[in-house]
Each structure stands twice: as structure tokens, then as C-alpha cells.
Amino acid sequence: MAVELAEQTHRDHQRLLAVPPYPWGHPDRVLAQAVTEGVLCAEDAALVGDTRLGLLSVADAAAALGIDR
């Protein structure tokens, strides 16, 4: 039983370390798919895209939304 569990854990670990098959998706398409699947709303996806993939700083995005520290 312990050997079987160890083998299963090893397979899961290897699967988690594997690189996703190409093409794994352009970041904009991944965000669009997240919106389609209801994981993010369109506004949140735009914020992620602008601050993580674009040139908008988080501080500037917060200021634009009226959020301060």
C-alpha cells in the first residue's frame, strides 16, 4: 500500500512540474477565457492586464479607482 501511494504521489508531482502543452495561451486570451468562464469579471481582467501585462502601475490604478493606502 505504501509503495502504491508513493508511486501515485510521484506521478502527481511530475504532472505538476510539467510545462503545459504549447500553445498555453497568450495572456490576453487567458484573461478573456477567465471572463468567459466566470472566474473574473471584465473589469478585474482589464485591471490585471493593465497592471501586470501593461504599463499601468498598481499605484496609478488604485488612484484612478479612488483607492488610497
Number of C-alpha atoms within 10 A of each C-alpha: 6 7 8 9 10 11 12 12 12 12 11 11 11 10 11 10 8 8 8 10 7 6 6 10 12 9 12 14 11 13 21 18 15 15 17 12 10 10 13 16 14 15 10 13 19 18 16 17 16 15 16 13 12 11 9 14 12 14 13 12 14 13 12 10 9 8 10 8 5
